Amino acid sequence: MSGMRRAPRESCHGSAVVSSPWILVSIGGVAMMVLLVIAAGAYRAPGPGFDPVPPGPPAVAVPIPAERASSAGQAGTEPPPPAVPGLSLRRTDLPSPSSSASRTPEPPAAMPPPHTTAPPPAPPSAPPAAPPPLEARYQVLQTFPNGFIGEVSIRNASRGDLGWVARVEYPGGRVVTAWLEDVPQGTFRDRRGTLTYRSGPDLAAGSTVLLRFHIESAHPRPAGCTVSGRSCAGV
């Protein structure tokens, strides 16, 4: 049997590995555990004073001009304008400062005048006084030693017939007689220098009567003269 070749013998190690796959799994698990231990040792949690950003002023982004952005191969579009309060996001034009500055402020609304109370209407003026119903005037017609002739003209200014009473005072004098011219006579009396004459028929409206009298021992100017309570003119 020297001429026959002997078949090669299989390795005992290779056959053991092939026949026992759990050995490969165990080796892989051990390798994974080693890697986990190494990774856990490399990672350290940040401490209390850990600051990922160094202190200093915050970084400010510097805008890149449109020309440089175009030359660098980027789109040459202008950056959007800054947002202005009160403007819509769709508007790209800013308000002109001249238009807002030249706007004339509206004048304030006129205030209504304060309410004032109208003064009360003036009371109606009193109607003019009616003329006296009887008008009388005294005069001296004639003088002579120790006496004179006097006269009182009486006019009825009313619209109806009136009676009347005349009184003429002569202190210390004496009435000799008294009469009415051209009309029916009345009655008279003399009492202590006072002549009282009462008319006869009523005096018609608008008519005039003349009362005359003879006085002695008295001054021609009487102390008093009235007709129905109204003073005589000319005294």
C-alpha distance (Angstrom), angle and dihedral (degrees) to the residues before:
residue distance angle dihedral
M1 . . .
S2 3.69 . .
G3 3.73 90.7 .
M4 3.79 93.8 59.3
R5 3.81 119.6 87.8
R6 3.74 118.1 -127.7
A7 3.74 115.3 -122.0
P8 3.77 113.5 -113.9
R9 3.73 115.3 -100.4
E10 3.73 118.4 -122.1
S11 3.75 118.1 -120.0
C12 3.70 113.4 -101.7
H13 3.80 91.6 -143.7
G14 3.74 94.9 53.9
S15 3.74 92.2 48.5
A16 3.79 90.7 48.2
V17 3.82 92.1 53.6
V18 3.76 92.6 46.1
S19 3.74 92.5 46.6
S20 3.87 93.7 46.4
P21 3.90 111.0 48.9
W22 3.81 92.7 166.9
I23 3.76 87.7 74.5
L24 3.84 89.9 64.4
V25 3.75 91.1 47.5
S26 3.79 91.4 50.8
I27 3.80 91.5 49.9
G28 3.84 90.8 50.4
G29 3.80 91.7 49.0
V30 3.80 91.4 50.6
A31 3.80 90.5 50.1
M32 3.80 91.5 50.9
M33 3.79 91.5 49.8
V34 3.78 90.4 51.8
L35 3.81 91.0 51.1
L36 3.82 91.4 49.0
V37 3.78 91.1 51.2
I38 3.80 91.2 49.8
A39 3.85 91.5 48.2
A40 3.79 92.1 47.8
G41 3.79 90.9 51.6
A42 3.81 91.9 49.5
Y43 3.85 94.3 51.4
R44 3.78 115.8 73.4
A45 3.77 124.2 -178.8
P46 3.87 115.0 -120.1
G47 3.75 114.2 -98.7
P48 3.83 128.0 -132.1
G49 3.82 93.4 -85.3
F50 3.78 94.9 45.9
D51 3.85 111.5 131.2
P52 3.81 115.6 177.6
V53 3.83 90.9 -164.8
P54 3.81 118.3 55.7
P55 3.83 115.2 -124.6
G56 3.76 117.0 -96.8
P57 3.79 141.2 92.1
P58 3.80 115.1 -39.0
A59 3.73 116.3 -97.1
V60 3.78 113.3 -99.7
A61 3.75 119.2 -150.0
V62 3.79 109.4 -125.6
P63 3.80 111.1 -142.9
I64 3.77 114.1 -123.8
P65 3.83 114.4 -133.7
A66 3.76 116.7 -115.2
E67 3.84 92.6 -116.1
R68 3.83 93.3 54.6
A69 3.78 90.9 45.5
S70 3.81 90.0 53.1
S71 3.80 92.9 47.9
A72 3.79 90.0 50.2
G73 3.79 90.0 58.9
Q74 3.80 97.0 -100.5
A75 3.79 124.6 124.2
G76 3.83 110.3 -79.0
T77 3.79 96.7 -132.7
E78 3.80 122.2 141.7
P79 3.80 116.2 -112.2
P80 3.81 114.1 -106.2
P81 3.81 113.6 -94.3
P82 3.79 117.4 -102.7
A83 3.74 115.7 -88.4
V84 3.80 112.2 -96.8
P85 3.84 119.2 -158.0
G86 3.77 113.0 -110.5
L87 3.85 95.0 23.9
S88 3.75 126.9 108.9
L89 3.79 117.1 -112.8
R90 3.80 89.7 -123.9
R91 3.81 94.4 59.2
T92 3.76 116.9 92.4
D93 3.84 98.6 179.9
L94 3.76 121.4 83.9
P95 3.83 122.5 -139.4
S96 3.76 113.0 -94.6
P97 3.80 111.1 -110.4
S98 3.81 90.2 -144.8
S99 3.81 93.2 58.7
S100 3.80 93.3 51.1
A101 3.80 92.3 42.8
S102 3.81 94.0 48.8
R103 3.79 94.4 50.1
T104 3.78 108.4 115.1
P105 3.80 112.7 -130.9
E106 3.74 113.0 -117.5
P107 3.81 113.7 -109.4
P108 3.78 114.8 -111.7
A109 3.75 115.8 -96.4
A110 3.75 113.3 -92.3
M111 3.76 112.0 -102.8
P112 3.77 115.1 -126.6
P113 3.72 113.1 -110.8
P114 3.73 115.1 -97.2
H115 3.78 114.9 -92.1
T116 3.82 109.5 -103.7
T117 3.75 125.8 -170.6
A118 3.77 112.2 -120.0
P119 3.79 112.6 -121.7
P120 3.76 113.8 -106.2
P121 3.78 113.8 -95.7
A122 3.74 115.1 -93.5
P123 3.78 113.1 -101.7
P124 3.77 113.0 -104.0
S125 3.74 112.7 -91.8
A126 3.72 116.6 -106.8
P127 3.76 113.5 -99.7
P128 3.77 114.5 -105.9
A129 3.72 113.7 -85.7
A130 3.74 113.7 -96.7
P131 3.77 115.1 -115.4
P132 3.79 114.3 -98.9
P133 3.77 111.6 -89.9
L134 3.81 90.6 -128.6
E135 3.81 124.2 41.1
A136 3.83 119.5 -166.2
R137 3.80 133.9 -174.2
Y138 3.83 128.5 -173.2
Q139 3.82 126.6 -148.2
V140 3.84 140.6 157.7
L141 3.82 113.9 -118.1
Q142 3.82 100.9 -177.1
T143 3.81 140.4 -0.6
F144 3.80 130.3 -158.9
P145 3.83 136.5 161.7
N146 3.79 111.0 -51.4
G147 3.78 93.8 -4.8
F148 3.83 152.1 38.8
I149 3.82 143.7 -159.4
G150 3.79 115.2 -114.9
E151 3.84 132.3 -172.4
V152 3.80 138.2 -159.1
S153 3.82 116.4 -165.3
I154 3.81 112.7 -153.7
R155 3.82 123.2 -163.9
N156 3.81 126.7 -172.3
A157 3.87 105.3 -137.1
S158 3.81 94.7 175.2
R159 3.80 128.9 91.6
G160 3.78 95.6 -112.8
D161 3.79 139.2 53.8
L162 3.81 114.1 -85.2
G163 3.74 138.0 -168.6
W164 3.81 119.4 -142.2
V165 3.83 145.7 -166.5
A166 3.85 122.4 -148.1
R167 3.81 124.4 -159.3
V168 3.83 123.4 -170.4
E169 3.83 119.9 179.7
Y170 3.82 123.8 -150.4
P171 3.82 109.4 169.4
G172 3.86 109.1 -142.1
G173 3.83 92.9 3.6
R174 3.76 132.0 116.1
V175 3.79 129.0 -135.1
V176 3.79 110.6 -133.3
T177 3.81 96.9 -177.8
A178 3.85 142.7 -29.0
W179 3.84 131.2 -159.2
L180 3.85 145.5 163.2
E181 3.79 121.2 -114.2
D182 3.80 116.2 -117.8
V183 3.83 96.6 -22.7
P184 3.79 134.3 90.7
Q185 3.77 111.1 -73.1
G186 3.76 128.2 -112.9
T187 3.80 130.8 -160.6
F188 3.81 131.0 -85.0
R189 3.76 140.5 -177.9
D190 3.80 136.8 -170.5
R191 3.76 118.7 -139.5
R192 3.80 120.2 174.1
G193 3.79 94.7 -29.8
T194 3.86 95.5 -42.8
L195 3.80 118.6 118.0
T196 3.82 114.0 -152.2
Y197 3.81 116.3 -173.1
R198 3.83 122.5 -177.1
S199 3.78 117.9 -162.7
G200 3.77 123.1 -119.1
P201 3.83 112.9 -145.7
D202 3.83 115.9 15.6
L203 3.79 116.0 -88.6
A204 3.81 110.7 -109.4
A205 3.81 119.0 -119.2
G206 3.82 112.5 -85.8
S207 3.83 93.6 8.7
T208 3.84 128.5 117.8
V209 3.80 131.6 -142.5
L210 3.85 129.1 -165.7
L211 3.79 119.5 -135.8
R212 3.87 112.7 -164.2
F213 3.78 130.8 -177.6
H214 3.85 141.6 179.0
I215 3.83 113.7 -132.0
E216 3.84 127.7 -173.5
S217 3.82 133.0 -168.1
A218 3.85 94.0 16.1
H219 3.76 140.1 98.9
P220 3.81 114.8 -96.6
R221 3.84 90.5 -124.3
P222 3.79 107.3 77.6
A223 3.80 123.9 -138.8
G224 3.79 90.0 -131.2
C225 3.81 142.0 -0.7
T226 3.83 126.8 -172.9
V227 3.83 137.1 161.6
S228 3.83 114.1 -156.6
G229 3.83 88.8 -21.2
R230 3.85 96.6 -49.0
S231 3.81 120.1 115.3
C232 3.77 119.7 -114.4
A233 3.79 119.7 -117.8
G234 3.84 118.7 -124.9
V235 3.79 96.3 40.6
